[in-house]
């Protein structure tokens, strides 16, 4: 009779993916975007956007123009950006 050593499920599981900036796990955020050996969550992206917007007064206008050229976005991306997507009134 041959005996096989059973592998421990936790020992073979890969570690959870975490944001390289805030260290939140993938399950704690809405989106985790991968780069070369790094990850960034949607919350850190939003914070970066706020920082850049505060430092560059023309930034919002440039972003709006850029979004309007992207064909994969809904027909009115600016309207969608202004809508509340959190589900709170």
Secondary structure, DSSP 8 states (H G I E B T S, - for coil): --------HHHHS----B-TTT--BGGGSS-EEEETTEEEEHHHHHHHHHHHHHH-TTHHHHHHHHHHH-TTS-TTHHHHHHS--SS--
